[in-house]
Amino acid sequence: MRLLSYLLGSLSRYFPHSQSSSTPHLTFLLRSMATSAAAGPINPSNTRLGWIGTGVMGRSMCAHLINAGYSLTVFNRTLSKAQPLVDMGARLAQTPHDLAAQSDVVFSIVGYPSDVLQVLLDPVNGALSGLRPGGILVDMTTSEPSLAVEISTAASSKNCSSIDAPVSGGDRGAKNGTLAIFAGGDEAIVNRLNPIFTLMGKVNYMGPSGKGQFAKLANQITIASTMVGLVEGIIYAHKAGLNVASFLDAISTGAAGSK
């Protein structure tokens, strides 16, 4: 953008009477070039990452990014929980705003929708308030579809982008980089982020903003229903006089087998 301003300034000096004709066309061309450059492939050499929430899930997910060579800035409300990542080379920010000011893409995975609202949209210390135009927010918290849409709208008003990308797979999936990632938002942005998502698991594009959260809710319904069915099966086996441990071992290799 500094180059763009310089070129436009130079043009106005050399062609002071062309502001109503050629300058707008050149402005459009240069801005298009800048946008194209900014939309290039993401890799550790050109993309600074920020991460909010370094608990059981976030800590392992961050480790994959650091090991891949990405420059990472982290924030956690309990700062001591971020120390293992700082020891690995991450920088520590004091607020989500400060973190976003040093990042091109900001990830978050926190506790509740209220926490998401605070760390991303707080007008003073929230990440969006510090993110430069063109930046991307990626919320991986299991949250509310309506909040995902609200974040996307707020990001768009600042010429930024937002992706809702909750995950399934638990702490084991986070450690092994095998998470299922449900992404909602602009598909082109999701595709751009794929080199980062691949380090954490498999990304699945679900549709516009909020659809990632809807997919996670449907995932939870499926899991809960499976658990209820398992409990009913165990109770039936017990009342029928079966050895429950032997029963579970027997069905685990059949069609009923499940985590």
PAZAPA-4460 file (N, C-alpha, C; in steps of 0.05 Angstrom, whole numbers, plus 32768, in hexadecimal, padded with zeros to 4 digits):
% residues 259
    n_x    n_y    n_z   ca_x   ca_y   ca_z    c_x    c_y    c_z   seq   type   mol
   8011   7FE8   8000   8000   8000   8000   8011   8019   8000     1      M     A
   8029   8018   800C   803B   802F   800C   8044   8034   7FEF     2      R     A
   804A   801E   7FE0   8052   8022   7FC4   803B   802E   7FB4     3      L     A
   8022   8025   7FB9   800B   8030   7FAB   8009   804E   7FB0     4      L     A
   800B   8057   7FC9   8009   8073   7FCF   801F   8083   7FC2     5      S     A
   8038   8077   7FC1   804E   8085   7FB5   8049   8089   7F97     6      Y     A
   8040   8074   7F8A   803B   8076   7F6D   8025   808A   7F66     7      L     A
   8010   8089   7F76   7FFA   809C   7F71   8003   80B9   7F76     8      L     A
   8014   80BD   7F8B   801E   80D7   7F91   8030   80E1   7F7A     9      G     A
   8041   80CF   7F70   8053   80D7   7F5A   8043   80DE   7F41    10      S     A
   802E   80CF   7F3B   801D   80D5   7F24   8010   80F0   7F26    11      L     A
   8006   80F7   7F3E   7FF9   8111   7F41   800C   8128   7F3E    12      S     A
   8026   8123   7F45   803A   8139   7F42   8040   813D   7F25    13      R     A
   8043   8127   7F16   804B   812A   7EFA   8034   812F   7EE7    14      Y     A
   801C   8127   7EEF   8005   812C   7EDF   7FEE   8139   7EEF    15      F     A
   7FF2   8152   7EF7   7FDF   815F   7F0A   7FC4   8163   7EFE    16      P     A
   7FC1   8163   7EE3   7FA7   8168   7ED7   7F99   814E   7ECE    17      H     A
   7FA3   8138   7ED6   7F98   811F   7ECC   7F88   8110   7EE2    18      S     A
   7F81   811E   7EF7   7F74   8111   7F0E   7F59   8105   7F06    19      Q     A
   7F4B   8111   7EF4   7F30   8108   7EEE   7F30   80F3   7ED8    20      S     A
   7F47   80ED   7ECC   7F47   80D9   7EB6   7F59   80C1   7EBC    21      S     A
   7F73   80C5   7EB9   7F85   80AD   7EBA   7F8A   80A4   7ED7    22      S     A
   7F8A   80B7   7EEA   7F91   80AF   7F05   7F7E   809B   7F11    23      T     A
   7F63   809E   7F0E   7F51   808A   7F19   7F56   806E   7F0D    24      P     A
   7F5D   806E   7EF3   7F62   8053   7EE6   7F7B   8047   7EF2    25      H     A
   7F90   8057   7EF6   7FA8   804D   7F01   7FA4   8044   7F1E    26      L     A
   7F94   8054   7F2C   7F8E   804D   7F48   7F81   8031   7F49    27      T     A
   7F6E   802D   7F37   7F60   8013   7F37   7F73   7FFD   7F30    28      F     A
   7F85   8002   7F1C   7F98   7FED   7F14   7FAB   7FE6   7F2B    29      L     A
   7FB6   7FFB   7F38   7FC9   7FF6   7F4D   7FBC   7FE8   7F65    30      L     A
   7FA4   7FF0   7F6C   7F96   7FE3   7F82   7F90   7FC6   7F7B    31      R     A
   7F89   7FC1   7F62   7F84   7FA5   7F5A   7F9D   7F94   7F5C    32      S     A
   7FB4   7FA1   7F54   7FCE   7F93   7F57   7FD4   7F8D   7F74    33      M     A
   7FCF   7FA1   7F85   7FD5   7F9D   7FA1   7FC3   7F87   7FAD    34      A     A
   7FAA   7F87   7FA5   7F97   7F72   7FAF   7FA0   7F57   7FA6    35      T     A
   7FA8   7F55   7F8C   7FB1   7F3B   7F82   7FC9   7F31   7F91    36      S     A
   7FDC   7F43   7F97   7FF4   7F3C   7FA5   7FED   7F32   7FC1    37      A     A
   7FDA   7F40   7FCE   7FD2   7F38   7FE9   7FC4   7F1E   7FEA    38      A     A
   7FB8   7F16   7FD3   7FA9   7EFD   7FD2   7FBA   7EE6   7FC8    39      A     A
   7FD4   7EE9   7FC9   7FE6   7ED4   7FC0   7FE6   7EBC   7FD4    40      G     A
   7FF3   7EA6   7FCC   7FF4   7E8F   7FDD   7FFF   7E95   7FF9    41      P     A
   7FF2   7E89   800D   7FFB   7E8D   8029   8012   7E7A   802F    42      I     A
   8027   7E84   803B   803E   7E73   8044   804C   7E82   805A    43      N     A
   805E   7E74   8068   806B   7E80   8080   807B   7E9A   807A    44      P     A
   8083   7E9E   8061   8094   7EB5   805A   8084   7ECE   8056    45      S     A
   8069   7ECC   8052   805A   7EE4   804C   8041   7EE8   805D    46      N     A
   803D   7ED6   8071   8024   7ED8   8080   802A   7ED6   809E    47      T     A
   8023   7EEB   80AD   8026   7EEB   80CA   800C   7EE1   80D7    48      R     A
   800F   7ECF   80E9   7FF7   7EC3   80F6   7FF5   7ECD   8113    49      L     A
   7FDC   7ED0   811C   7FD6   7ED5   8138   7FC3   7EC0   8143    50      G     A
   7FC6   7EBA   815C   7FB5   7EA5   8168   7FAB   7EAD   8183    51      W     A
   7F91   7EAD   8187   7F84   7EB4   81A0   7F78   7E9B   81AC    52      I     A
   7F82   7E93   81C4   7F77   7E7C   81D1   7F8B   7E65   81CF    53      G     A
   7F9B   7E61   81E4   7FB0   7E4C   81E3   7FAB   7E37   81F8    54      T     A
   7F93   7E2E   81FA   7F8C   7E18   820D   7F93   7DFD   8201    55      G     A
   7F84   7DE9   820A   7F8B   7DCD   8202   7F8B   7DCA   81E3    56      V     A
   7F77   7DD5   81D6   7F75   7DD3   81B9   7F89   7DE7   81AB    57      M     A
   7F87   7E00   81B3   7F96   7E15   81A5   7FB4   7E11   81A7    58      G     A
   7FBE   7E07   81BE   7FDB   7E04   81C1   7FE6   7DF0   81AD    59      R     A
   7FD8   7DD9   81A9   7FE2   7DC5   8196   7FDF   7DCF   8179    60      S     A
   7FCA   7DDD   8173   7FC6   7DE8   8158   7FDB   7DFC   8151    61      M     A
   7FE2   7E0D   8165   7FF7   7E21   8161   8012   7E14   815C    62      C     A
   8017   7DFF   816A   8031   7DF1   8167   8035   7DE8   814B    63      A     A
   8020   7DDF   813D   8023   7DD7   8121   802B   7DEE   810F    64      H     A
   8020   7E06   8115   8026   7E1E   8105   8043   7E26   8109    65      L     A
   804C   7E26   8122   8067   7E2E   8128   807B   7E1A   811B    66      I     A
   8075   7E01   811E   8087   7DED   8112   8088   7DEE   80F4    67      N     A
   8073   7DFA   80E8   8073   7DFD   80CA   8082   7E16   80C2    68      A     A
   808B   7E26   80D5   809B   7E3E   80CF   808C   7E58   80CF    69      G     A
   8073   7E58   80D7   8064   7E71   80D7   806B   7E83   80EE    70      Y     A
   806C   7E9D   80E9   806F   7EB1   80FE   8055   7EB3   810D    71      S     A
   8055   7EAF   8128   803C   7EAD   8137   803D   7EBF   8150    72      L     A
   8028   7ECE   8153   8024   7EDE   816B   800C   7ED2   817A    73      T     A
   800E   7ECF   8194   7FF9   7EC2   81A3   7FEE   7ED4   81BA    74      V     A
   7FD5   7ECF   81C1   7FC9   7EDC   81D8   7FB8   7EC8   81E7    75      F     A
   7FBA   7EC9   8201   7FA8   7EB9   8212   7FA3   7EC9   822C    76      N     A
   7F8A   7EC8   8236   7F84   7ED8   824D   7F94   7ECF   8265    77      R     A
   7F9A   7EB5   8268   7FAD   7EAC   827B   7FC8   7EA9   826D    78      T     A
   7FD9   7EBD   8270   7FF1   7EBF   8260   8004   7EA8   8263    79      L     A
   8004   7E9B   827B   8016   7E85   8280   8010   7E6D   826D    80      S     A
   7FF6   7E6B   8264   7FEF   7E55   8253   7FFB   7E58   8237    81      K     A
   8004   7E70   8230   8011   7E74   8216   802F   7E70   8217    82      A     A
   803A   7E6C   822F   8057   7E6B   8232   8064   7E54   8222    83      Q     A
   8058   7E3C   8221   8065   7E27   8211   8068   7E2F   81F3    84      P     A
   8055   7E3F   81E9   8057   7E48   81CD   806C   7E5E   81CA    85      L     A
   806E   7E6F   81DE   8083   7E84   81DE   809E   7E76   81DE    86      V     A
   80A0   7E60   81EE   80BA   7E52   81EE   80C0   7E45   81D3    87      D     A
   80AC   7E41   81C3   80B0   7E35   81A8   80B6   7E4B   8194    88      M     A
   80B3   7E65   819C   80BA   7E7A   8189   80A3   7E8E   8183    89      G     A
   808B   7E89   818F   8075   7E9C   818A   807A   7EB6   819A    90      A     A
   806E   7ECB   818F   806E   7EE5   819E   8055   7EE7   81AE    91      R     A
   8056   7EF4   81C5   803F   7EF7   81D7   8034   7F13   81D5    92      L     A
   801A   7F15   81D0   800D   7F2F   81CF   7FFD   7F34   81E9    93      A     A
   7FFA   7F4D   81F0   7FEB   7F53   8209   7FCD   7F55   8205    94      Q     A
   7FC4   7F5A   81ED   7FA8   7F5C   81E7   7FA2   7F51   81CB    95      T     A
   7F8A   7F48   81C6   7F83   7F3F   81AA   7F88   7F55   8196    96      P     A
   7F83   7F6F   819D   7F88   7F85   818B   7FA5   7F86   8183    97      H     A
   7FB7   7F84   8197   7FD4   7F85   8191   7FDC   7F6D   8180    98      D     A
   7FD1   7F56   8185   7FD7   7F3E   8176   7FCF   7F42   8158    99      L     A
   7FB7   7F4D   8154   7FAD   7F50   8139   7FBD   7F65   8129   100      A     A
   7FC8   7F79   8137   7FD8   7F8E   812A   7FF2   7F82   811F   101      A     A
   7FFA   7F6A   8129   8012   7F5E   8120   800D   7F46   810E   102      Q     A
   7FF4   7F42   8105   7FEC   7F2A   80F7   7FDD   7F30   80DE   103      S     A
   7FDF   7F1D   80CB   7FCF   7F1D   80B2   7FB6   7F0C   80B5   104      D     A
   7FB9   7EF6   80C3   7FA3   7EE4   80C8   7FA2   7EDE   80E6   105      V     A
   7F8A   7EE2   80F2   7F87   7EDE   810F   7F74   7EC7   8114   106      V     A
   7F7D   7EB3   8123   7F6C   7E9C   812B   7F64   7EA0   8148   107      F     A
   7F4C   7E95   814E   7F43   7E95   816A   7F35   7E7A   816F   108      S     A
   7F3A   7E70   8188   7F2C   7E59   8191   7F2B   7E5C   81B0   109      I     A
   7F14   7E66   81B9   7F10   7E6C   81D5   7EF8   7E5D   81E0   110      V     A
   7EEE   7E65   81F7   7EDA   7E55   8205   7EBE   7E56   81FB   111      G     A
   7EB2   7E6E   81FC   7E96   7E72   81F6   7E91   7E89   81E2   112      Y     A
   7E79   7E8A   81D6   7E74   7EA0   81C4   7E79   7EBC   81D0   113      P     A
   7E74   7EBF   81EA   7E79   7ED9   81F7   7E97   7EDF   81F6   114      S     A
   7EA8   7ECA   81F9   7EC5   7ECE   81F7   7ECD   7ED6   81DB   115      D     A
   7EC1   7EC9   81C7   7EC6   7ED0   81AB   7EC0   7EED   81A6   116      V     A
   7EA9   7EF5   81AF   7EA0   7F11   81AC   7EB4   7F24   81B8   117      L     A
   7EBE   7F1E   81CF   7ED1   7F30   81DD   7EEC   7F31   81CF   118      Q     A
   7EF7   7F1A   81C8   7F12   7F1A   81BD   7F13   7F24   81A0   119      V     A
   7EFD   7F21   8192   7EFD   7F2A   8176   7EF1   7F45   8171   120      L     A
   7EDA   7F4B   817E   7ECB   7F63   8177   7ECB   7F79   818C   121      L     A
   7ED9   7F75   81A3   7EDB   7F8B   81B6   7EE7   7FA4   81A8   122      D     A
   7ED9   7FBB   81AA   7EE2   7FD2   819A   7EFD   7FDD   81A1   123      P     A
   7F07   7FD7   81B9   7F21   7FE1   81C2   7F37   7FCC   81BF   124      V     A
   7F32   7FB5   81CB   7F47   7FA0   81CD   7F42   7F88   81BA   125      N     A
   7F2C   7F88   81AC   7F26   7F72   819A   7F39   7F70   8182   126      G     A
   7F3B   7F58   8178   7F4E   7F53   8161   7F46   7F64   8148   127      A     A
   7F2C   7F66   8142   7F24   7F74   812A   7F2D   7F91   812B   128      L     A
   7F2D   7F9D   8143   7F35   7FB9   8145   7F52   7FBE   813E   129      S     A
   7F62   7FA9   813F   7F7F   7FAC   8139   7F87   7FA0   811E   130      G     A
   7F74   7F93   8110   7F7A   7F86   80F7   7F7B   7F99   80E0   131      L     A
   7F8F   7F97   80CF   7F91   7FA9   80B8   7F7D   7FA0   80A2   132      R     A
   7F75   7FB2   8090   7F65   7FAA   8079   7F72   7F93   806A   133      P     A
   7F62   7F80   8062   7F6C   7F68   8055   7F72   7F51   8067   134      G     A
   7F71   7F57   8082   7F76   7F42   8095   7F5F   7F2E   8097   135      G     A
   7F64   7F17   80A4   7F50   7F02   80A5   7F4E   7EF8   80C2   136      I     A
   7F35   7EF6   80CC   7F2F   7EEA   80E5   7F25   7ECD   80E0   137      L     A
   7F2F   7EBA   80F0   7F26   7E9F   80EE   7F1E   7E95   810A   138      V     A
   7F05   7E93   8110   7EFC   7E8A   812A   7EF7   7E6C   8129   139      D     A
   7F06   7E5D   8139   7F04   7E40   813A   7EF5   7E37   8153   140      M     A
   7EEA   7E49   8162   7EDB   7E42   817A   7EC0   7E36   8171   141      T     A
   7EB6   7E23   8181   7E9B   7E1A   817D   7E88   7E2F   8188   142      T     A
   7E7B   7E3E   8176   7E6D   7E56   817E   7E51   7E56   8171   143      S     A
   7E46   7E6E   816D   7E2B   7E71   8162   7E2C   7E7A   8145   144      E     A
   7E1C   7E6E   8133   7E1B   7E77   8118   7E15   7E95   8115   145      P     A
   7E03   7EA0   8125   7DFC   7EBC   8123   7E14   7ECE   812A   146      S     A
   7E24   7EC5   813D   7E3C   7ED4   8144   7E50   7ED3   812D   147      L     A
   7E52   7EBD   8120   7E65   7EBB   8109   7E5D   7ECF   80F3   148      A     A
   7E43   7ED2   80EE   7E39   7EE5   80DB   7E3F   7F02   80E4   149      V     A
   7E3B   7F07   80FE   7E41   7F21   8109   7E5E   7F29   8106   150      E     A
   7E70   7F16   810B   7E8D   7F1A   8108   7E94   7F20   80EB   151      I     A
   7E88   7F10   80D9   7E8D   7F14   80BC   7E84   7F2F   80B3   152      S     A
   7E6D   7F39   80BC   7E63   7F53   80B5   7E76   7F69   80BF   153      T     A
   7E7F   7F66   80D8   7E91   7F7A   80E4   7EAB   7F7A   80D6   154      A     A
   7EB5   7F62   80CE   7ECF   7F61   80C0   7ECD   7F6E   80A5   155      A     A
   7EB7   7F69   8097   7EB3   7F74   807C   7EB3   7F93   807D   156      S     A
   7EA8   7F9E   8092   7EA7   7FBB   8095   7EC3   7FC7   8098   157      S     A
   7ED6   7FB7   809F   7EF2   7FC0   80A0   7F03   7FB6   8089   158      K     A
   7EF6   7FAC   8074   7F04   7FA0   805D   7F15   7F89   8066   159      N     A
   7F0B   7F7A   8079   7F19   7F61   8082   7F06   7F4A   807C   160      C     A
   7F0F   7F32   8081   7EFF   7F1A   807D   7EFD   7F0A   8096   161      S     A
   7EE8   7EF9   8098   7EE4   7EE8   80AF   7EDB   7ECC   80A7   162      S     A
   7EE7   7EB8   80B3   7EDF   7E9C   80AF   7ED8   7E90   80C9   163      I     A
   7EC1   7E82   80CA   7EBB   7E72   80E2   7EC3   7E55   80DC   164      D     A
   7ED4   7E4A   80ED   7EE1   7E30   80E7   7EE3   7E1F   8100   165      A     A
   7ECD   7E18   810D   7ECF   7E06   8124   7ED9   7DEB   811C   166      P     A
   7EE3   7DDC   8130   7EF1   7DC3   812A   7EE5   7DAC   813B   167      V     A
   7EEA   7D94   8131   7EE3   7D7B   8140   7EFB   7D69   8140   168      S     A
   7EFE   7D5B   8156   7F15   7D48   8157   7F22   7D49   8172   169      G     A
   7F1B   7D5D   8183   7F26   7D5E   819E   7F43   7D63   81A0   170      G     A
   7F4E   7D60   81B8   7F6A   7D66   81BD   7F7C   7D53   81AE   171      D     A
   7F73   7D3A   81AA   7F83   7D27   819A   7F86   7D30   817D   172      R     A
   7F70   7D39   8172   7F71   7D43   8156   7F82   7D5C   8154   173      G     A
   7F81   7D6D   8168   7F91   7D85   8168   7FAF   7D7E   8169   174      A     A
   7FB6   7D6B   817A   7FD2   7D63   817C   7FDC   7D56   8163   175      K     A
   7FCB   7D45   8156   7FD4   7D36   813F   7FD0   7D44   8125   176      N     A
   7FC3   7D5C   8125   7FBE   7D6B   810D   7FA9   7D5D   80FB   177      G     A
   7F95   7D50   8108   7F81   7D41   80F9   7F65   7D4B   80FE   178      T     A
   7F62   7D65   8105   7F48   7D70   810B   7F36   7D71   80F2   179      L     A
   7F1C   7D6F   80F6   7F09   7D75   80E1   7F02   7D93   80E5   180      A     A
   7F05   7DA3   80D0   7F01   7DC0   80D2   7EE9   7DC7   80C0   181      I     A
   7ED5   7DD3   80CC   7EBC   7DDB   80BE   7EBD   7DF9   80B8   182      F     A
   7EC1   7E00   809F   7EC6   7E1C   8099   7EAE   7E2A   808B   183      A     A
   7EA6   7E41   8096   7E92   7E52   808A   7E9D   7E6D   8083   184      G     A
   7E93   7E78   806C   7E9D   7E92   8064   7EA2   7E92   8046   185      G     A
   7EB3   7EA5   803D   7EBB   7EA7   8021   7ECC   7E8F   8019   186      D     A
   7EC3   7E7F   8006   7ED2   7E67   7FFE   7EEE   7E6D   7FF4   187      E     A
   7EF1   7E84   7FE7   7F0C   7E8B   7FDD   7F1F   7E90   7FF4   188      A     A
   7F15   7E9C   8009   7F26   7EA1   8021   7F2D   7E86   802E   189      I     A
   7F1A   7E74   8030   7F1F   7E5A   803C   7F34   7E4B   802C   190      V     A
   7F32   7E4D   8012   7F46   7E40   8001   7F62   7E4C   8004   191      N     A
   7F63   7E67   8008   7F7D   7E74   800D   7F89   7E6A   8027   192      R     A
   7F78   7E65   803B   7F82   7E5D   8055   7F89   7E3F   8056   193      L     A
   7F83   7E30   8041   7F87   7E13   8042   7FA3   7E0B   804A   194      N     A
   7FB9   7E19   8042   7FD3   7E10   804B   7FD6   7E10   8069   195      P     A
   7FC7   7E22   8077   7FC8   7E23   8094   7FB6   7E0E   80A0   196      I     A
   7F9D   7E0C   8095   7F8B   7DF8   809F   7F96   7DDC   809D   197      F     A
   7FA5   7DD6   8087   7FAF   7DBC   8083   7FC2   7DB3   8099   198      T     A
   7FCF   7DC7   80A6   7FE1   7DC0   80BC   7FD2   7DB7   80D5   199      L     A
   7FB8   7DBD   80D6   7FA8   7DB6   80EE   7F95   7D9F   80E9   200      M     A
   7F8F   7D9A   80D0   7F7B   7D85   80C9   7F71   7D88   80AD   201      G     A
   7F58   7D80   80A9   7F4B   7D82   808F   7F35   7D97   8090   202      K     A
   7F36   7DAB   807E   7F22   7DBF   807D   7F0B   7DB6   806B   203      V     A
   7EF3   7DBB   8073   7EDB   7DB5   8064   7ECB   7DCE   8060   204      N     A
   7EC8   7DD8   8047   7EB8   7DF0   8042   7E9B   7DEA   8044   205      Y     A
   7E8C   7DF9   8056   7E70   7DF3   805B   7E5D   7E07   8050   206      M     A
   7E67   7E1F   8047   7E55   7E33   803C   7E5C   7E4F   8047   207      G     A
   7E4A   7E62   8045   7E4E   7E7E   804D   7E52   7E80   806C   208      P     A
   7E57   7E98   8075   7E5C   7E9D   8092   7E46   7E91   80A3   209      S     A
   7E4E   7E83   80B8   7E3C   7E76   80CA   7E38   7E59   80C5   210      G     A
   7E3E   7E50   80AC   7E39   7E34   80A5   7E4D   7E21   80B2   211      K     A
   7E65   7E2B   80B8   7E78   7E1B   80C6   7E6E   7E15   80E2   212      G     A
   7E62   7E29   80EF   7E57   7E24   810A   7E3E   7E12   8109   213      Q     A
   7E2E   7E15   80F4   7E17   7E03   80F1   7E20   7DE6   80EE   214      F     A
   7E36   7DE2   80DE   7E40   7DC7   80DA   7E4B   7DBC   80F4   215      A     A
   7E58   7DCC   8105   7E61   7DC2   811E   7E4A   7DBB   8131   216      K     A
   7E35   7DCA   8130   7E1D   7DC3   8141   7E11   7DA9   8137   217      L     A
   7E0F   7DA5   811D   7E05   7D8B   8113   7E18   7D75   811A   218      A     A
   7E32   7D7A   811B   7E45   7D66   8123   7E40   7D5E   8140   219      N     A
   7E3B   7D72   8151   7E36   7D6C   816E   7E1C   7D5C   8172   220      Q     A
   7E08   7D63   8162   7DEF   7D53   8163   7DF4   7D36   815C   221      I     A
   7E04   7D32   8147   7E0B   7D16   813F   7E1A   7D07   8155   222      T     A
   7E2D   7D15   8160   7E3D   7D08   8176   7E2C   7D01   818E   223      I     A
   7E1B   7D15   8196   7E0A   7D11   81AD   7DF6   7CFA   81A8   224      A     A
   7DEB   7CF8   8190   7DD8   7CE3   818A   7DE6   7CC8   818B   225      S     A
   7DFF   7CC7   8181   7E0E   7CAE   8181   7E14   7CA5   819E   226      T     A
   7E1B   7CB9   81AF   7E20   7CB2   81CB   7E07   7CA8   81D9   227      M     A
   7DF0   7CB4   81D4   7DD7   7CAB   81E0   7DD1   7C8E   81D7   228      V     A
   7DD5   7C89   81BD   7DD0   7C6E   81B3   7DE3   7C5A   81BF   229      G     A
   7DFC   7C62   81C4   7E0F   7C50   81D0   7E07   7C49   81ED   230      L     A
   7DFE   7C5E   81FB   7DF5   7C59   8217   7DDD   7C46   8217   231      V     A
   7DCA   7C4A   8205   7DB3   7C38   8204   7DBC   7C1B   81FE   232      E     A
   7DCF   7C18   81EC   7DD9   7BFD   81E6   7DE7   7BF0   81FE   233      G     A
   7DF6   7C00   820D   7E03   7BF6   8225   7DEF   7BED   823A   234      I     A
   7DDA   7BFD   823E   7DC6   7BF6   8252   7DB7   7BDD   8249   235      I     A
   7DB1   7BDB   8230   7DA3   7BC2   8226   7DB5   7BAA   822A   236      Y     A
   7DCF   7BAD   8223   7DE2   7B96   8226   7DE4   7B8E   8243   237      A     A
   7DE5   7BA1   8255   7DE7   7B9C   8272   7DCE   7B8D   827C   238      H     A
   7DB7   7B97   8274   7D9E   7B8A   827D   7D9A   7B6E   8271   239      K     A
   7DA7   7B6A   825A   7DA5   7B4F   824E   7DB9   7B3C   825A   240      A     A
   7DC9   7B45   826D   7DDD   7B34   827A   7DF7   7B31   826C   241      G     A
   7DFC   7B42   8258   7E16   7B41   824A   7E2C   7B4E   825B   242      L     A
   7E44   7B45   8256   7E5C   7B53   8261   7E60   7B6C   8250   243      N     A
   7E5B   7B84   825C   7E5B   7B9D   824C   7E76   7BA2   823F   244      V     A
   7E8C   7B9D   824D   7EA7   7BA1   8242   7EAB   7B90   8229   245      A     A
   7EA2   7B76   822B   7EA5   7B64   8214   7E93   7B6D   81FD   246      S     A
   7E7B   7B76   8204   7E68   7B80   81F0   7E75   7B97   81E0   247      F     A
   7E7F   7BAB   81EF   7E8B   7BC2   81E2   7EA3   7BBB   81D0   248      L     A
   7EB3   7BA8   81DA   7ECA   7B9F   81CA   7EC0   7B91   81B1   249      D     A
   7EAB   7B83   81B3   7EA0   7B74   819C   7E95   7B86   8186   250      A     A
   7E87   7B9B   818E   7E7B   7BAD   817A   7E8E   7BC1   816F   251      I     A
   7EA5   7BC5   817C   7EB7   7BDB   8174   7EC3   7BD6   8159   252      S     A
   7EC4   7BBD   8150   7ED0   7BB8   8135   7EBB   7BB5   8120   253      T     A
   7EA1   7BB8   8128   7E8B   7BB6   8114   7E81   7BD1   810C   254      G     A
   7E69   7BD1   8101   7E5D   7BEA   80F7   7E57   7BFE   810E   255      A     A
   7E55   7BF4   8127   7E50   7C06   813D   7E69   7C13   8148   256      A     A
   7E80   7C0B   813E   7E9A   7C16   8147   7E9A   7C34   8145   257      G     A
   7EA4   7C41   815B   7EA3   7C5F   815B   7EB7   7C68   8171   258      S     A
   7EC1   7C80   816D   7ED2   7C8C   8182   7EC3   7C8D   819C   259      K     A
***
